[in-house]
Amino acid sequence: MNAAMENILTRRSVRSFEEKEIPREELEQIAKAAIYAPSGQNKQTWKITVVTDRDKIQTLAKAVGKALGREGYDMYSPQVLVIPSNDRNNHHSQDDNACAMENIMLAAHSFGIGSVWINQVRDVCDTPEVRSILGEWEIPDSHVIFGIAALGYAKGPVNQNPEKTGPVHFVD
């Protein structure tokens, strides 16, 4: 199996992170992977925001938790958030951001960094408190967030689930 396939087939969601800093150089490569994702009609209307300040991460987590009515919500206490946002008027934005998220997670895995997709922000990114925080991070009001990649080194072993199967049909 080649390295790319091994990376894809062994990546798993990580929901418990060590308190260990991720090197800036690796975060830069992860962000670069995000902007190299496919985009519909090559519009590339996204912005990638990397948040490394854990206090700021928890401020966002608390605001999201409050908006969702989930006290104690902490986004799994990651070391870093990578946030692809996209122009809400681009009808490809959700698809584009999904591609960017996959690249982020695969790039992180290639460095031995765990990740999990945080989808709750999608539903509350326009609430006043959450939008205020996003604005402080220079995420435009015209942008929507469909998912956030929470990153960190896995605390403990990552379960490798049984081989995944599903319907695949070749038409020859």
C-alpha positions in Angstrom: 0.0 0.0 0.0 1.4 3.4 -0.8 1.8 6.2 1.8 -1.2 8.2 0.7 -3.5 5.3 1.0 -2.1 4.2 4.3 -2.6 7.8 5.6 -6.2 7.8 4.4 -7.0 4.3 5.8 -5.5 4.8 9.2 -6.8 8.3 10.1 -9.3 8.2 12.9 -11.1 10.9 14.9 -9.3 11.8 18.2 -11.4 13.2 21.0 -8.8 13.3 23.8 -5.7 15.4 23.4 -2.4 15.8 25.2 -1.2 19.2 26.4 1.6 19.3 24.0 2.3 22.2 21.6 2.1 21.5 17.8 5.1 23.0 15.9 4.3 26.1 13.9 6.0 24.6 10.8 3.6 21.7 10.9 0.6 24.0 11.3 1.7 26.0 8.3 1.9 22.8 6.3 -1.6 21.7 7.5 -3.0 25.2 6.5 -1.3 24.9 3.1 -3.0 21.5 2.6 -6.3 23.1 3.3 -5.9 25.8 0.6 -4.8 23.1 -1.9 -8.2 21.4 -1.6 -10.4 21.3 -4.6 -12.9 24.2 -4.9 -16.0 24.4 -7.1 -15.3 26.4 -10.3 -11.9 27.1 -8.6 -13.4 30.1 -6.8 -11.3 29.6 -3.7 -13.4 31.9 -1.6 -12.3 30.4 1.7 -10.2 31.7 4.5 -8.2 29.4 6.8 -7.9 30.6 10.4 -5.5 28.8 12.7 -6.1 29.4 16.4 -3.3 28.4 18.8 -4.2 30.3 21.9 -6.0 27.8 24.1 -7.8 30.5 26.1 -9.3 31.8 22.9 -10.3 28.3 21.9 -12.1 27.8 25.2 -13.8 31.2 24.9 -15.2 30.1 21.5 -16.1 26.7 23.0 -18.0 28.3 25.9 -19.9 30.6 23.5 -20.8 27.7 21.2 -21.9 25.7 24.2 -24.0 28.5 25.5 -25.7 28.9 22.1 -26.4 25.2 22.0 -27.5 25.0 25.6 -24.7 22.6 26.4 -22.9 23.8 29.5 -19.4 22.5 29.8 -18.9 22.1 26.1 -15.2 22.3 25.4 -14.6 21.0 21.8 -12.5 18.2 23.4 -9.9 20.8 24.7 -7.7 20.7 21.6 -4.3 22.4 21.2 -5.3 24.1 18.0 -8.4 24.9 15.9 -8.1 25.2 12.1 -11.2 27.0 10.8 -12.1 27.0 7.1 -14.7 29.7 6.6 -16.2 30.5 3.2 -18.3 33.2 1.5 -21.9 32.4 2.3 -22.9 33.5 -1.3 -20.7 30.9 -2.9 -23.1 28.0 -3.6 -20.0 25.6 -3.5 -18.8 26.8 -0.1 -20.0 23.8 2.0 -18.5 21.3 -0.5 -15.3 23.4 -0.7 -14.9 23.5 3.0 -15.5 19.7 3.4 -12.6 19.2 1.0 -10.5 21.6 3.0 -11.4 19.8 6.2 -10.4 16.4 4.8 -7.1 17.8 3.7 -6.5 19.3 7.1 -7.2 16.1 8.9 -5.1 14.0 6.5 -2.2 16.4 6.7 -2.4 16.5 10.5 -2.4 12.7 10.6 0.7 12.6 8.4 2.5 14.5 11.2 1.1 12.2 13.9 -1.4 14.8 15.0 -4.9 13.8 15.9 -8.0 15.6 14.7 -11.8 15.6 15.1 -14.4 17.5 13.1 -16.4 20.0 15.2 -19.7 20.5 13.4 -21.7 22.3 16.0 -20.4 25.8 15.0 -22.2 25.4 11.7 -25.6 25.9 13.5 -24.5 28.8 15.7 -21.8 30.8 13.8 -24.2 33.7 13.3 -25.3 34.0 16.9 -24.1 37.4 18.3 -21.6 36.0 20.8 -20.1 33.5 18.5 -20.0 35.9 15.6 -18.3 38.5 17.8 -15.5 36.1 18.6 -15.1 35.1 15.0 -14.9 38.8 14.1 -12.1 39.3 16.6 -10.2 36.6 14.7 -10.8 38.4 11.4 -13.3 35.9 10.0 -15.6 38.1 7.9 -19.3 38.4 8.7 -19.9 37.3 5.1 -18.3 33.9 5.8 -20.0 30.8 7.2 -18.4 27.9 9.0 -19.5 24.4 8.3 -16.9 22.6 10.4 -13.8 23.2 12.5 -10.8 20.9 12.8 -9.8 20.4 16.4 -6.1 19.3 16.5 -3.7 17.8 19.1 -1.6 14.8 19.9 -3.8 11.9 20.9 -3.9 11.1 24.6 -3.5 7.4 24.6 -3.8 4.9 21.8 -6.2 5.6 18.9 -8.6 2.8 18.2 -8.2 1.3 14.7 -11.8 0.1 14.0 -12.4 -3.0 11.9 -12.0 -2.6 8.2 -14.8 -0.4 6.8 -17.1 -1.9 4.1 -19.9 -0.5 2.1 -21.6 -0.8 -1.2 -19.1 -0.2 -4.0 -20.4 -1.0 -7.5 -18.2 -0.9 -10.6 -20.0 -0.5 -13.9 -17.8 -1.9 -16.7 
